[in-house]
Amino acid sequence: MKILLIEFRDITHPEAGGAEVVLQQVFRRIAAAGHQVDYLCNHYPGAAREERRDGIRIIRRGRQPYFNFFVPWVYHRELRRNGYDVIVEGIDKVPFNMPWFERRVPVVCIVPHLFGTTVFREASKPVAAYVYLLERSISRAYRHCLFSVLSDSTKADLTGRGIPAAQVRVIRSGLTQDDYSAPAAKPAGDHPVILYVGRLKRYKGIELGFEAVRQLRAKHPRIEYAIVGGGDYLPELKRQVAALGLEGHVSFRGYVEHAEKVALLQRASVLIYTSPKEGWGLSVIEANACGTPVVASDAPGLRESVKHGETGFLVPHGDATALAQRIDQLLSDGALYAAFRQNGLAWAHSFTWERASAETLALLEEARLRGPVHA
């Protein structure tokens, strides 16, 4: 097949996150199986306009703020002549609404998660309203398309918006198993490290960890909250740390290379993930693969990646006291910690990119055979 993949960012973008990891891992394997994959995304300073990476032709055009408006123009001016068999939209910000601009080629949507009203916690009111309203177009533009989602939570979100359940497939994320391993033993417990790995965005609830650490430092005086990742919320997080007097307990590690990230996951005592909504939570599975239990918000996506009472704990979102209590329970109960560690390793080993790629390719084949379907 000739496949056109459209997403705001590619894996090299400075703001790339879990959604881009999933697309790169899945479609590099689809390309390796002999299919042509062109990846249209926005351009960023210092990037080549085009390059080939892992067998995928990456085409960078336009800039991020208006990229969704730019896509139909680029498609009709440059790419339509390529005769694609299927168009794949990665929708994790705003949709491109390609079924309205191309009626000859079937469109498949890969949706990590949708913001919904959560966007109002992240962006200014005008920007949030813009994203929210564009998301509302999904039920009209893609009513007859096939969808791939990472979790049952996102499937429920889509069906609640009017997409028929029969058109939505849950395809779990994979994991590059050879990249992760658990150390024989964790470091000494007198310096527990609570870890966050991900983008630093307002809606992620990262600051909930500050209050949890404040409550725990009397019992665990050397506790450290290590925050890994970059994003525009960093200055505000640093301001809050200073205001709370937690400079000695919170460290900002910034962006780290993969090997260093794995080493941090292996050394960490507990990973926390306090977002109100996720598509899945790849960092959760990565932590489990390194023998690290998780405490996360009982929120869409996360309640599926964390097996409550087995690989970690789920707590009510926004409840810093419950977060602190569950962290303390893991730090204080060696037998419980060991059980969660083993359960997490078994859970993480069940996820492979080969399975995710095969299921995605089957969905694309199904879409190609169905052909474009319009109202």
C-alpha positions in Angstrom: 0.0 0.0 0.0 0.9 3.6 -0.4 0.1 5.3 2.9 0.0 9.0 3.8 0.3 9.6 7.5 -0.6 13.2 8.7 0.3 14.4 12.2 1.3 17.8 13.7 4.8 16.6 14.8 7.2 13.8 14.0 9.5 12.0 16.4 12.3 14.5 16.0 10.2 17.6 16.9 11.3 19.2 20.2 7.8 18.8 21.6 7.3 15.2 20.5 5.6 13.0 23.0 4.0 9.6 23.4 1.7 10.0 20.4 4.7 10.5 18.1 6.6 7.5 19.7 3.6 5.3 18.9 3.3 6.4 15.3 7.1 6.1 14.6 7.3 2.6 16.2 4.2 1.3 14.4 4.8 2.8 10.9 8.5 2.0 10.8 7.5 -1.6 11.0 4.8 -1.2 8.4 7.4 0.4 6.1 9.8 -2.4 6.8 7.1 -4.8 5.6 7.3 -3.3 2.2 4.6 -0.5 2.3 5.3 3.1 1.3 4.8 5.5 4.2 4.9 9.3 3.7 4.7 11.3 6.9 3.4 14.9 6.6 4.0 17.1 9.6 4.9 20.7 10.5 8.3 22.2 10.0 10.4 23.5 13.0 13.6 25.6 13.1 16.7 23.6 12.1 14.8 20.7 10.5 15.1 19.5 6.9 12.1 20.0 4.7 12.3 16.3 3.9 14.3 13.3 5.1 14.0 9.6 5.3 14.0 8.0 8.8 13.5 4.4 9.6 12.2 3.8 6.1 9.6 6.6 6.4 9.7 9.7 4.1 9.1 12.6 6.4 7.7 15.7 4.7 7.7 18.9 6.8 5.6 21.9 5.7 4.1 24.9 7.4 4.3 25.8 11.1 2.5 24.3 14.1 0.0 27.1 14.9 -1.8 26.9 11.5 -0.6 23.5 10.3 -4.2 22.0 10.2 -5.3 24.7 7.8 -2.1 24.2 5.7 -2.5 20.4 5.2 -5.3 20.4 2.6 -3.4 22.9 0.5 -0.1 20.9 0.7 -2.0 17.7 -0.1 -3.7 19.0 -3.2 -0.6 20.9 -4.4 2.1 18.3 -3.8 0.8 14.9 -2.6 -2.4 13.9 -4.2 -0.7 12.9 -7.4 1.1 10.1 -5.4 -2.1 8.0 -5.6 -2.3 6.9 -1.9 -4.3 3.9 -1.0 -5.2 5.2 2.4 -4.7 8.4 4.4 -4.0 8.1 8.2 -4.7 11.1 10.5 -3.1 11.2 13.9 -5.6 13.2 15.9 -4.2 14.2 19.3 -4.6 18.0 19.0 -7.1 19.1 16.4 -8.4 17.1 13.4 -7.4 17.8 9.8 -10.9 16.8 8.5 -9.4 15.1 5.4 -12.7 13.3 4.4 -14.0 16.8 3.5 -11.0 17.5 1.2 -10.4 14.0 -0.4 -13.3 11.8 -1.3 -11.4 9.2 -3.4 -9.2 7.8 -0.7 -10.3 6.2 2.6 -9.2 7.9 5.8 -8.3 6.1 9.0 -7.9 8.0 12.3 -5.4 7.1 15.0 -6.5 8.9 18.2 -4.3 8.7 21.4 -6.9 10.8 23.2 -9.1 13.9 22.8 -8.9 16.9 25.1 -12.6 17.6 25.5 -13.2 20.1 28.3 -9.7 19.3 29.7 -8.2 21.8 27.1 -9.6 24.7 29.2 -7.1 23.7 32.0 -4.2 24.0 29.5 -4.8 26.8 27.2 -6.2 30.4 27.2 -10.0 30.6 26.7 -9.8 31.6 23.0 -7.4 28.8 22.1 -9.2 26.2 24.3 -12.5 27.1 22.6 -10.9 26.8 19.2 -9.6 23.3 20.0 -12.9 22.2 21.6 -15.0 23.3 18.7 -12.7 21.6 16.2 -13.0 18.4 18.1 -16.7 18.7 17.8 -16.4 18.3 14.0 -15.1 14.7 14.4 -18.5 13.2 14.5 -19.5 14.8 11.2 -16.2 14.6 9.3 -15.3 11.0 10.2 -18.7 9.4 10.7 -17.9 6.6 8.2 -14.2 6.2 8.9 -12.3 3.6 10.9 -10.5 4.5 14.1 -7.7 3.1 16.1 -7.5 4.1 19.8 -5.2 3.2 22.6 -7.8 2.5 25.3 -11.4 1.7 26.0 -11.7 5.1 27.6 -10.9 6.9 24.3 -13.3 4.5 22.5 -16.0 5.5 24.9 -15.2 9.1 24.3 -15.6 8.7 20.5 -18.8 6.7 20.7 -20.2 9.3 23.0 -19.5 11.8 20.2 -21.5 9.8 17.7 -18.9 7.5 16.1 -20.3 3.9 15.8 -18.6 1.5 18.1 -18.1 -1.0 15.3 -15.8 1.4 13.6 -13.4 1.9 16.5 -10.6 -0.6 17.3 -8.7 -0.6 20.5 -5.0 -1.2 19.6 -2.7 -1.0 22.6 0.6 0.6 22.6 3.7 -1.6 22.3 7.0 -1.5 24.1 10.6 -2.1 22.8 11.2 -4.9 25.2 15.0 -5.0 24.7 15.3 -1.4 25.8 14.1 -2.0 29.3 15.1 -4.2 32.2 14.7 -4.2 36.0 17.7 -4.0 38.3 18.2 -6.8 40.7 17.5 -4.4 43.6 16.5 -0.8 44.1 18.9 1.7 45.7 18.8 2.1 49.5 15.4 3.3 50.7 16.8 6.3 52.7 16.7 8.4 49.5 13.4 7.5 47.8 13.0 9.1 44.3 9.5 9.9 43.1 9.6 10.3 39.3 7.5 12.0 36.6 8.4 11.5 32.9 6.5 13.5 30.3 5.8 16.9 28.8 5.5 19.8 31.2 2.0 21.0 30.5 -0.5 22.7 32.8 -3.2 20.1 32.4 -0.9 17.2 33.5 -1.3 18.0 37.2 2.5 17.7 37.9 2.3 20.1 40.8 0.2 17.6 42.8 3.5 15.9 43.5 4.7 19.0 45.3 2.0 18.7 48.0 2.5 15.0 48.3 6.3 15.5 48.9 5.5 18.2 51.4 3.4 15.7 53.4 6.0 12.9 53.1 9.2 14.7 53.9 8.8 14.4 57.7 8.8 10.6 57.5 11.1 10.5 54.5 13.5 13.4 55.0 15.6 12.6 51.8 12.7 12.2 49.5 13.2 13.6 46.0 10.6 14.4 43.3 12.5 14.2 40.0 10.7 15.7 37.0 11.9 14.6 33.6 10.8 16.4 30.4 10.4 19.9 28.9 7.5 22.1 28.2 6.1 25.6 28.6 4.9 25.0 32.1 8.4 24.7 33.5 8.8 28.3 34.7 5.5 28.1 36.7 6.5 24.8 38.2 9.8 26.2 39.3 8.0 29.2 40.8 5.7 26.9 42.8 8.7 24.9 44.1 10.4 28.1 45.4 7.2 29.4 47.0 6.7 26.1 48.8 10.4 25.9 49.9 10.9 22.5 48.3 14.1 23.3 46.4 15.9 20.6 48.3 13.3 18.0 47.4 12.4 18.7 43.8 14.8 18.4 40.8 14.1 19.3 37.2 16.1 17.0 34.9 14.9 18.5 31.6 14.9 16.4 28.4 17.1 13.3 28.7 18.2 10.8 26.1 16.5 7.4 26.1 19.3 5.5 27.9 19.3 8.1 30.7 15.5 7.9 31.0 15.7 4.2 31.4 18.3 4.5 34.1 16.1 7.0 35.9 13.1 4.7 35.7 15.3 1.9 37.1 16.5 4.0 40.0 13.2 5.5 40.9 11.1 4.2 43.8 7.7 5.2 42.4 6.5 6.8 39.1 3.6 9.2 39.5 1.2 10.3 36.8 -1.3 12.8 38.0 -3.0 13.8 34.7 -6.8 14.1 34.6 -7.0 12.4 31.2 -4.7 10.4 29.0 -5.0 8.2 26.0 -3.0 5.4 27.7 0.1 6.3 29.6 3.2 4.9 27.9 5.4 6.0 30.8 3.4 3.8 33.1 4.3 0.6 31.1 8.0 1.8 30.8 8.2 2.2 34.5 6.7 -1.3 35.1 9.2 -2.7 32.7 12.0 -1.3 34.9 10.5 -2.8 38.0 9.0 0.5 39.3 5.4 0.6 40.6 3.1 3.6 39.7 0.7 5.8 41.6 -1.6 7.6 39.1 -4.9 9.5 38.9 -8.0 7.4 38.5 -8.6 8.9 35.1 -9.4 7.8 31.6 -6.5 5.9 30.0 -4.5 5.7 33.2 -7.1 3.4 34.9 -6.3 0.9 32.1 -2.5 1.2 32.0 -2.3 0.9 35.8 -3.7 -2.3 37.3 -4.9 -1.0 40.6 -3.7 -3.1 43.6 -1.4 -5.1 41.3 1.1 -2.9 39.4 0.3 0.3 41.2 -2.4 2.4 42.8 -5.0 4.7 41.4 -6.1 7.7 43.5 -8.8 10.3 42.9 -7.5 13.0 40.6 -6.5 16.1 42.5 -6.3 14.4 45.9 -2.7 15.0 47.0 -3.2 13.4 50.4 -4.4 10.2 48.8 -1.4 10.4 46.5 1.0 10.8 49.4 -0.6 7.9 51.3 -0.2 5.5 48.5 3.4 6.5 47.8 4.1 6.0 51.5 2.4 2.6 51.5 4.8 1.5 48.7 7.9 3.0 50.4 7.0 1.4 53.8 5.9 -2.1 52.9 8.7 -4.2 51.3 6.6 -7.2 50.7 3.9 -5.2 48.9 6.5 -3.4 46.9 8.1 -6.6 45.8 4.7 -8.0 44.7 3.9 -4.9 42.7 7.4 -5.0 41.1 6.9 -8.6 39.8 3.3 -7.9 38.7 4.5 -4.8 36.8 7.2 -6.7 35.0 4.7 -9.4 33.8 2.3 -6.7 32.7 4.9 -4.7 30.8 6.2 -7.8 29.0 2.7 -8.3 27.4 3.1 -5.3 25.1 5.0 -5.5 21.8 5.2 -3.2 18.8 5.0 -6.2 16.5 1.5 -6.9 17.8 0.5 -3.2 17.6 1.9 -2.9 14.0 0.2 -6.0 12.8 -3.2 -4.9 14.2 -2.8 -1.4 12.7 -1.8 -2.8 9.3 -4.9 -5.1 9.4 -7.0 -2.0 10.0 -5.5 -0.1 7.1 -6.1 -3.1 4.8 -9.7 -3.2 5.9 -10.1 0.5 5.1 -8.5 0.0 1.7 -10.9 -2.8 0.9 -13.9 -0.8 2.1 -12.8 2.2 0.0 -14.0 5.7 0.7 -17.4 5.8 2.3 -19.4 9.0 2.4 -22.8 10.1 3.6 
